[in-house]
Amino acid sequence: MNYTRDNDDTIMKLFSEYLKNKKLRHTAERDAIFERVCRTKSLFTLDTIWKQLENDNFHVSRASIYNTIELLLDAKIVVRHQFTATNVQYELKCVAEQHHHVVCTSCGDISEIKNGKINRFFSNYKISRFTSEYYTLYFYGICSKCKYKQNKKKQ
């Protein structure tokens, strides 16, 4: 699903249906966290969501954020990216499906790349006895800034 503003309603309906099916209720905290996640159209951490809510004077525990993100993962609305052993970030699934990530192994910088050729290849790629739900692709290497610094040190 390509992300458009119209998807906000679709995502909200998905989450409402998920909560209903799991016999969970809408709470002010869950709804605020969910709305903040939906407004974040790029990678985010749990701490980022917490800080944004605090800046909006909406106080919520980190545990509530963690638990809500776990619900969103289970509902397949959000995906988890484990870039390194300590770098875990999240992203709306509909946004994540549109790009791939480039991770610098020197400075840890993460960039997004869009490549229609790669997207077409993997969207048509079939795996025997396996039904793919989504995929993520990470390229690990050295960014141009770090490469420049390395080359400068060698001189």
C-alpha positions in Angstrom: 0.0 0.0 0.0 1.6 3.3 -1.0 1.2 6.0 1.6 -1.2 8.8 1.0 -3.2 11.0 3.4 -6.2 8.9 2.6 -4.4 6.0 4.3 -4.8 7.7 7.7 -8.5 6.7 7.8 -7.6 3.2 6.6 -4.9 2.9 9.3 -7.3 4.2 11.9 -10.0 1.7 10.9 -7.4 -1.1 11.0 -6.4 -0.2 14.5 -10.0 0.2 15.7 -10.8 -3.3 14.3 -7.7 -4.8 15.8 -8.6 -3.4 19.3 -12.2 -4.6 18.9 -11.2 -8.1 17.8 -8.7 -8.4 20.7 -11.4 -7.0 23.1 -9.1 -4.1 24.0 -10.5 -0.6 24.6 -9.5 2.7 23.2 -7.8 4.7 25.9 -6.6 8.3 25.7 -3.0 7.2 26.0 -3.3 4.6 23.2 -5.1 7.0 20.9 -2.5 9.8 21.5 0.4 7.4 20.9 -1.3 6.0 17.8 -2.0 9.5 16.4 1.6 10.5 17.0 2.9 7.4 15.2 0.6 8.1 12.3 1.9 11.7 12.0 5.4 10.4 11.9 6.1 9.6 8.3 9.7 8.4 8.8 11.7 6.3 11.2 11.1 6.8 14.9 12.1 5.4 18.3 10.0 4.9 21.4 11.9 7.8 23.0 11.1 10.1 20.1 7.4 9.4 20.5 7.6 10.0 24.2 9.5 13.3 23.8 6.9 14.5 21.2 4.0 13.7 23.5 5.8 15.4 26.4 6.3 18.5 24.2 2.6 18.5 23.5 2.0 18.3 27.3 0.5 14.9 27.1 2.1 12.8 29.8 2.3 9.1 29.2 4.6 6.4 30.5 7.3 4.8 28.4 5.7 1.5 29.2 2.4 2.6 27.6 4.3 3.6 24.5 6.1 0.3 24.4 2.9 -1.6 24.9 1.0 0.4 22.2 3.8 -0.1 19.7 3.7 -3.8 20.4 -0.1 -3.7 19.6 0.7 -1.8 16.4 3.3 -4.4 15.4 0.9 -7.2 16.1 -1.8 -5.4 14.0 0.8 -5.1 11.2 0.5 -1.3 11.1 4.0 -0.7 12.2 7.3 -2.5 11.4 10.4 -2.9 13.5 13.8 -2.2 12.0 16.8 -3.7 13.9 19.6 -1.8 12.2 22.3 -2.8 14.7 22.3 -4.6 18.0 21.4 -1.4 19.8 19.6 0.6 17.1 15.9 -0.3 17.0 13.6 2.0 15.1 10.0 1.7 13.9 8.1 2.9 10.9 4.5 2.8 9.6 4.3 -0.3 7.4 2.7 1.6 4.5 5.6 4.0 4.5 8.3 1.3 4.9 7.1 -0.5 1.8 8.1 2.4 -0.4 11.8 2.6 0.3 14.9 0.8 1.6 17.6 1.8 4.1 21.3 2.6 3.8 23.2 2.2 7.1 26.7 3.7 7.6 28.7 1.2 9.7 31.1 4.0 10.7 28.8 6.8 12.0 25.5 4.9 12.2 23.7 7.3 9.9 20.6 5.9 8.3 19.2 7.1 5.0 16.3 6.1 2.9 16.6 5.2 -0.8 13.8 4.8 -3.3 14.5 2.5 -6.3 11.6 1.4 -8.4 13.6 -1.4 -10.0 14.4 -3.0 -6.7 10.7 -2.6 -5.6 9.5 -4.2 -8.8 11.9 -7.1 -8.4 11.0 -7.9 -4.9 7.3 -7.4 -5.3 7.3 -10.0 -8.0 9.7 -12.4 -6.3 8.2 -15.7 -5.3 9.5 -17.9 -2.6 8.6 -21.6 -2.6 6.3 -22.6 0.2 6.3 -19.1 1.7 3.8 -16.2 1.6 5.6 -12.9 2.0 3.8 -10.2 4.0 6.4 -7.5 3.5 10.1 -7.1 3.2 12.8 -4.7 4.2 16.2 -4.3 2.6 19.2 -2.8 4.3 22.5 -1.8 2.6 25.4 -1.6 5.1 28.6 0.3 4.2 30.3 3.6 4.6 28.7 6.9 3.9 30.5 9.6 1.8 31.3 11.7 4.8 33.0 8.9 6.7 34.7 7.7 3.5 36.1 11.2 3.0 37.3 11.4 6.6 39.0 7.9 6.3 40.8 9.0 3.0 41.9 12.3 4.7 43.4 10.3 7.6 45.4 8.1 5.2 47.0 11.1 3.6 
